[in-house]
């Protein structure tokens, strides 16, 4: 258990959030609420379509529906607490709530890192090995890859949560963030955290640098294959799709790398709060938009679903 520095009344943490800028709290509440609603709607739609439309029962949409489910869980883990803190007077979170939030958010972040690398490999196989695609990315492999992503993400989260939440706080309970996160919690510790920081850096390289490198290699090979397409229109379409995917990847990994691969002593909390909004809120909104906006299959599935609902109501 965490040392509580002889404070028997210790019951949780005070999430400072954006309280140092009270003039921003109402605008942020409105913006975050709208983005959360749109993210929930977009990711929920992808999950629904992937389940009910048999034409979307392919490896790509299996991975995409898992990504959408993960994004739904991530936003739901952090956003409701943030909204409550922005508009409510009580900005506290219980010790158990903080542990749970840290564990879930960190686990889901790790899952997304691995899953995005898996999805890049899937696109590489589809573009560069089209004749062997279904033999390479078969259902059993898809299931194993997704299970591996979830298992590695939450195994790491269990370790990080245990190492972080067992540090002595010596009565410090003010978290200068809008949710419980490892780098921020390390700043509260009144003990030497150099081992924790070194371990966190090593794990972050594994979950951030390695997947990002695999993604860039995959898209590099995809780009080389696309350049061989004779049709200029086909090349533009392919580059537009790849560029959109890479934009999401750069935003997600870029913000996480800037948060987790810098020493805690160099943190600027205002900057890091803004960065955290990107990977907890903006990326989950962009994923369904980017991966489906140019996708005729998803648009067709949505039209069929709406038409079927209209027919049921009409009868």
C-alpha positions as CSV (number, residue, x, y, z in Angstrom):
1,X,0.0,0.0,0.0
2,X,1.0,3.6,-0.6
3,X,2.6,5.4,2.3
4,X,0.3,8.1,3.6
5,X,2.7,10.0,5.8
6,X,0.7,9.5,8.9
7,X,-2.4,11.1,7.4
8,X,-5.2,8.8,8.3
9,X,-7.7,11.1,6.6
10,X,-6.1,10.6,3.2
11,X,-8.9,9.5,0.9
12,X,-8.0,10.6,-2.6
13,X,-6.6,13.2,-4.9
14,X,-7.6,16.7,-6.0
15,X,-7.5,17.0,-9.8
16,X,-6.5,20.6,-10.4
17,X,-7.3,20.3,-14.2
18,X,-7.7,23.7,-15.7
19,X,-8.5,25.5,-12.4
20,X,-5.5,27.8,-12.9
21,X,-7.4,29.2,-16.0
22,X,-11.0,29.5,-14.8
23,X,-12.0,31.6,-17.8
24,X,-11.4,28.6,-20.0
25,X,-13.4,26.1,-18.0
26,X,-16.8,26.8,-19.6
27,X,-15.6,26.9,-23.2
28,X,-13.6,23.8,-22.6
29,X,-16.6,22.0,-21.1
30,X,-18.7,22.8,-24.2
31,X,-15.9,21.8,-26.7
32,X,-15.0,18.6,-24.8
33,X,-18.7,17.6,-24.5
34,X,-19.3,18.1,-28.2
35,X,-16.1,16.2,-29.2
36,X,-17.0,13.4,-26.8
37,X,-20.5,13.1,-28.3
38,X,-19.2,13.0,-31.9
39,X,-16.4,10.5,-30.9
40,X,-19.0,8.3,-29.2
41,X,-21.3,8.5,-32.2
42,X,-18.5,7.9,-34.8
43,X,-16.9,5.0,-33.0
44,X,-20.2,3.4,-32.0
45,X,-21.4,3.6,-35.6
46,X,-18.2,1.7,-36.8
47,X,-18.7,-1.0,-34.2
48,X,-22.4,-1.4,-35.1
49,X,-21.8,-1.5,-38.9
50,X,-18.9,-4.0,-38.5
51,X,-21.2,-6.3,-36.5
52,X,-24.4,-6.1,-38.6
53,X,-23.1,-5.8,-42.2
54,X,-21.6,-9.1,-43.5
55,X,-19.7,-7.2,-46.2
56,X,-17.6,-5.6,-43.5
57,X,-16.6,-9.0,-42.0
58,X,-13.0,-8.6,-43.1
59,X,-9.7,-8.3,-41.3
60,X,-9.5,-4.5,-41.8
61,X,-12.9,-3.9,-40.2
62,X,-12.2,-6.4,-37.4
63,X,-9.2,-4.3,-36.5
64,X,-11.0,-1.1,-37.0
65,X,-13.9,-2.1,-34.8
66,X,-11.5,-3.1,-32.0
67,X,-9.8,0.3,-32.4
68,X,-13.2,2.0,-32.1
69,X,-14.1,0.0,-29.0
70,X,-10.8,0.9,-27.4
71,X,-11.3,4.6,-28.2
72,X,-14.8,4.5,-26.7
73,X,-13.4,3.0,-23.5
74,X,-10.5,5.5,-23.4
75,X,-12.7,8.6,-23.8
76,X,-15.3,7.2,-21.3
77,X,-12.5,6.5,-18.8
78,X,-11.3,10.2,-18.8
79,X,-13.9,12.6,-20.2
80,X,-16.8,12.2,-17.7
81,X,-14.5,12.9,-14.8
82,X,-13.0,15.9,-16.7
83,X,-16.5,17.3,-17.5
84,X,-17.5,16.9,-13.8
85,X,-14.4,18.7,-12.7
86,X,-14.9,21.6,-15.1
87,X,-18.4,22.4,-14.0
88,X,-18.6,21.0,-10.5
89,X,-17.1,22.3,-7.2
90,X,-15.9,18.9,-6.1
91,X,-12.7,18.2,-8.1
92,X,-11.6,15.2,-6.0
93,X,-11.2,11.6,-7.1
94,X,-10.9,8.7,-4.7
95,X,-7.7,6.7,-4.3
96,X,-9.4,3.7,-5.9
97,X,-10.8,5.8,-8.7
98,X,-7.4,7.2,-9.5
99,X,-5.8,3.8,-9.5
100,X,-8.6,2.5,-11.8
101,X,-8.4,5.4,-14.1
102,X,-4.6,5.2,-14.4
103,X,-4.7,1.4,-15.0
104,X,-7.4,1.6,-17.7
105,X,-6.1,4.7,-19.5
106,X,-2.5,3.4,-19.6
107,X,-3.7,-0.1,-20.7
108,X,-5.8,1.3,-23.5
109,X,-3.1,3.6,-24.7
110,X,-0.7,0.6,-25.0
111,X,-3.4,-1.4,-26.8
112,X,-3.8,1.4,-29.4
113,X,-0.1,1.7,-30.0
114,X,0.2,-2.1,-30.8
115,X,-3.1,-2.1,-32.7
116,X,-2.1,0.8,-35.0
117,X,1.0,-1.1,-35.9
118,X,-1.1,-4.2,-36.6
119,X,-3.4,-2.2,-38.8
120,X,-0.5,-0.8,-40.8
121,X,0.8,-4.3,-41.4
122,X,-2.7,-5.3,-42.6
123,X,-2.7,-2.4,-45.1
124,X,0.7,-3.4,-46.2
125,X,-0.4,-6.9,-46.9
126,X,-3.6,-5.7,-48.7
127,X,-1.7,-3.3,-51.0
128,X,1.7,-5.1,-51.5
129,X,0.5,-8.7,-51.4
130,X,-3.1,-8.6,-52.7
131,X,-3.1,-12.1,-54.2
132,X,-2.0,-13.7,-50.9
133,X,-3.8,-11.2,-48.5
134,X,-6.4,-13.6,-47.2
135,X,-3.9,-16.3,-46.7
136,X,-1.5,-14.0,-44.8
137,X,-4.1,-12.1,-42.7
138,X,-6.4,-15.1,-41.9
139,X,-9.0,-15.0,-39.1
140,X,-6.9,-16.9,-36.6
141,X,-4.0,-14.5,-37.0
142,X,-6.3,-11.5,-36.7
143,X,-7.6,-12.8,-33.4
144,X,-4.1,-13.6,-32.1
145,X,-2.8,-10.1,-33.0
146,X,-5.7,-8.4,-31.3
147,X,-5.4,-10.5,-28.2
148,X,-1.7,-9.8,-28.1
149,X,-2.4,-6.1,-28.3
150,X,-4.8,-6.2,-25.4
151,X,-2.6,-8.6,-23.3
152,X,0.6,-6.6,-23.7
153,X,-1.2,-3.2,-23.2
154,X,-2.8,-4.2,-19.9
155,X,0.1,-6.3,-18.6
156,X,2.3,-3.2,-18.9
157,X,-0.4,-1.1,-17.3
158,X,-0.6,-3.5,-14.3
159,X,3.1,-3.2,-13.8
160,X,3.3,0.6,-14.2
161,X,0.2,1.2,-12.0
162,X,1.7,-1.0,-9.2
163,X,5.1,0.7,-9.4
164,X,3.6,4.2,-9.5
165,X,0.9,3.9,-6.9
166,X,3.1,2.3,-4.3
167,X,5.4,5.3,-4.1
168,X,5.3,7.4,-0.9
169,X,3.4,10.7,-1.4
170,X,4.0,12.2,2.0
171,X,0.6,13.9,2.1
172,X,0.7,15.3,-1.4
173,X,-2.6,14.9,-3.1
174,X,-2.9,17.7,-5.6
175,X,-2.7,16.3,-9.1
176,X,-1.9,19.1,-11.6
177,X,-3.8,17.4,-14.5
178,X,-7.3,16.5,-15.5
179,X,-6.9,12.7,-14.9
180,X,-4.5,10.3,-13.2
181,X,-1.4,9.6,-15.4
182,X,2.0,8.1,-14.6
183,X,4.3,11.1,-15.3
184,X,2.1,13.4,-13.3
185,X,1.8,10.9,-10.4
186,X,5.6,10.5,-10.3
187,X,5.9,14.2,-9.6
188,X,3.9,13.8,-6.3
189,X,6.3,11.2,-4.9
190,X,8.6,12.3,-2.1
191,X,11.1,9.5,-2.8
192,X,13.7,9.0,-5.5
193,X,11.9,8.1,-8.7
194,X,14.9,7.7,-11.0
195,X,14.3,3.9,-11.2
196,X,10.6,4.4,-12.1
197,X,11.6,7.1,-14.7
198,X,14.2,4.8,-16.3
199,X,11.7,1.9,-16.4
200,X,8.9,4.1,-17.8
201,X,11.3,5.4,-20.5
202,X,12.3,1.8,-21.5
203,X,8.7,0.7,-21.7
204,X,7.7,3.8,-23.6
205,X,10.3,3.1,-26.2
206,X,8.8,-0.4,-26.7
207,X,5.2,0.8,-26.9
208,X,5.9,4.1,-28.9
209,X,9.1,4.0,-30.9
210,X,8.9,0.3,-32.0
211,X,5.3,0.4,-33.2
212,X,5.9,3.8,-34.9
213,X,8.9,2.5,-36.7
214,X,7.0,-0.6,-37.9
215,X,4.2,1.7,-39.1
216,X,6.6,4.0,-41.0
217,X,8.3,1.0,-42.7
218,X,4.9,-0.5,-43.7
219,X,3.7,2.8,-45.2
220,X,7.1,3.3,-46.9
221,X,6.6,0.0,-48.7
222,X,3.0,0.9,-49.5
223,X,4.2,4.2,-51.0
224,X,6.7,2.4,-53.1
225,X,3.9,0.1,-54.4
226,X,1.5,3.0,-55.0
227,X,4.2,4.8,-57.1
228,X,4.0,1.9,-59.5
229,X,0.3,2.5,-60.2
230,X,-0.1,3.8,-63.7
231,X,-3.3,5.8,-63.1
232,X,-2.7,9.3,-61.8
233,X,-6.2,9.3,-60.2
234,X,-5.4,5.9,-58.5
235,X,-2.2,7.3,-57.1
236,X,-3.9,10.4,-55.8
237,X,-6.6,8.4,-54.1
238,X,-4.1,6.0,-52.5
239,X,-1.8,8.8,-51.3
240,X,-4.8,10.7,-49.9
241,X,-5.8,7.6,-47.9
242,X,-2.3,6.9,-46.7
243,X,-1.7,10.5,-45.9
244,X,-4.9,10.6,-43.8
245,X,-3.9,7.5,-41.9
246,X,-0.4,8.8,-41.2
247,X,-1.8,12.1,-40.0
248,X,-3.6,10.3,-37.2
249,X,-0.5,8.2,-36.4
250,X,1.7,11.3,-36.2
251,X,-0.7,13.1,-33.9
252,X,-1.2,10.1,-31.6
253,X,2.4,9.0,-31.3
254,X,3.8,12.5,-31.5
255,X,1.8,13.6,-28.5
256,X,2.5,10.5,-26.5
257,X,6.2,10.6,-27.2
258,X,6.4,14.2,-26.1
259,X,4.6,13.2,-22.9
260,X,6.3,10.0,-22.0
261,X,9.8,10.3,-23.4
262,X,10.8,13.5,-21.6
263,X,12.1,13.6,-18.0
264,X,9.4,14.6,-15.5
265,X,11.6,17.5,-14.3
266,X,11.2,19.2,-17.7
267,X,7.4,19.0,-17.8
268,X,5.3,22.1,-18.4
269,X,1.9,21.2,-17.0
270,X,-0.1,23.6,-19.2
271,X,1.5,22.2,-22.3
272,X,1.1,18.6,-21.2
273,X,-2.6,19.1,-20.4
274,X,-3.1,20.3,-24.0
275,X,-1.0,17.4,-25.3
276,X,-3.1,14.9,-23.2
277,X,-6.3,16.3,-24.7
278,X,-5.1,15.2,-28.2
279,X,-4.5,11.6,-27.4
280,X,-7.4,11.2,-25.0
281,X,-10.0,13.2,-27.0
282,X,-8.9,14.4,-30.5
283,X,-7.4,11.1,-31.8
284,X,-10.5,9.0,-30.8
285,X,-12.6,11.5,-32.8
286,X,-10.3,11.5,-35.8
287,X,-9.9,7.7,-36.1
288,X,-13.5,7.0,-37.3
289,X,-13.4,10.0,-39.6
290,X,-10.1,9.3,-41.2
291,X,-10.5,5.6,-41.6
292,X,-14.1,5.8,-43.0
293,X,-14.5,9.3,-44.6
294,X,-13.2,8.1,-48.0
295,X,-14.5,4.6,-47.6
296,X,-17.3,3.6,-50.0
297,X,-17.8,0.3,-48.1
298,X,-18.7,2.0,-44.9
299,X,-20.9,4.6,-46.6
300,X,-22.7,1.8,-48.4
301,X,-23.1,-0.2,-45.1
302,X,-24.5,2.9,-43.4
303,X,-27.0,3.5,-46.3
304,X,-28.1,-0.1,-46.2
305,X,-28.6,0.1,-42.4
306,X,-30.7,3.3,-42.6
307,X,-32.7,1.9,-45.5
308,X,-33.4,-1.3,-43.6
309,X,-34.6,0.8,-40.5
310,X,-36.8,2.9,-42.8
311,X,-38.4,-0.2,-44.3
312,X,-39.1,-1.7,-40.9
313,X,-40.7,1.5,-39.7
314,X,-42.7,1.8,-42.9
315,X,-44.1,-1.7,-42.6
